[in-house]
Amino acid sequence: MAVTQSRDNRTLIAAADLSTSQHLFAAMDAAGKAAVCDDGAQAIGVIEAGSIAGGASTITVSGKVMVKCGGTVTIGDDVSAATGGLAVNSTAGDIILGRAYEAGVTGQFIAIELGSTGNAHA
């Protein structure tokens, strides 16, 4: 069963409308605002509660959290961001953002442990 636990959250201003972006990987733009993470890029965490542009958004930066899959995710494998901030199995060159606690497919919500080291998948 998927659950969240031991999370550490931060509040950032939304660079764009993130009100429908819950459970997607979040990045920080050049102005220090929250945005949806790009494909294979470094994330600061997962959007827990997004807001309209200019509003306060809650970003989970560590712990066990729910993410939305953008492809097949294998239990126990490293996860990275796909286009639109969705979670996928890490492939060569992707920044590893966490580890999957359960398997998932496109559109499904699964639990991962955030653990970004900034290291690219080999």
N, C-alpha and C positions, 0 to 999 in steps of 0.2 A: 504494500500500500504506500502510495506517495505521500510524504509529509514534508513540512519545512521545520527546521529546528536550529537553535544556536546561531541565529542570524545577526549580522551587524549591518545597520542601515545608515545611509547618508541622505541628506536632502539637497537636491540640486535644482536650479531653475531649468525648465524645459526650453530647449532651443527651438522646437517646433511642437506641434500638437502630438503629445504622447498619451492622450487619454484612452486610446485603444491599443496601447503597446505593452500591457501587462504581460510579464513572463518572457519578454524579449531581452537579449543582451543589450546593454547600454554602453555607450562611449561618451567621452567628454570632448566637446568641440574646442576650437582655438580660444573661445571666449570663456571656457570653463563651464559651459552649460551641457545638460544631458541631451543626448541624441541616440537614435537607434544605431547599433554597431554595424559596421560594414563586413562584408564577406572575408573571413580569415583574419580579421584585424584584432587588435588588443581591445578588450572591454574593461570597464571599471566595475561592472557587476551586472545585475539583472533588474529590470524595471519592476518594482513591486506595486507602485501606484503612480501612474503617469498623470499628467495634467495638460491643460491647454498651453500653448506657447506663452512663456513668461510666467507661468505658474510654478509652484513648488512640486517636485516629483520625488518620490521615495525610491532610492536605489539600494538594493541589497548588495553589499560588497564582499561579504564572506559568509560561510555557513552552508547549510543544506537548503536548497531553494528549488522551486518549480520553474521549468523552462518549456517553451513550446518547440516542438521538433519541426525541422524543415527538410527532413529526410530520415533515413534509417539511422537509429542510434543503438549501439550494442551495449548491453550492461557491462560495466567495468571498464569500458574504453574511455579514452580522452575525448573531450568535446570541444568544439570550436564554434564560432559564429558563421552562419551562412548569410546570404543576402537577406536583408530585412531583419537581422538580429536573431534569426531562428537557430536552434541548436542542431548540429550534425556531428558525426564522427570526424575527428581531426584527420586531415590528410597532409601530405608533405607541404611545408611552408606555412601552414595555419598556426596561429597562436593558440596554445592550449589554454582553455579557460576553466576547465574543471573535469570531473570524472562522473560518469553516469552510474546512478544507483539502480536504474532499471532500463529495460529496452523500450524503444519507442519508434513510431513511424510518423510520417508527415501529418501535421495537425494535432498530434497527441501531446499531452502535457506529462512530463516525467520529472523525477527528482534527480538533481546533480549536487555534488559538493563543489562549490566554487574554489578554485585553486590556481589562479592565474600566476604563473611565474614569469610570463613574458617570453617563454621559450617557444620556438617554432617546432612543430611536429617534424620529425626526421623522415 
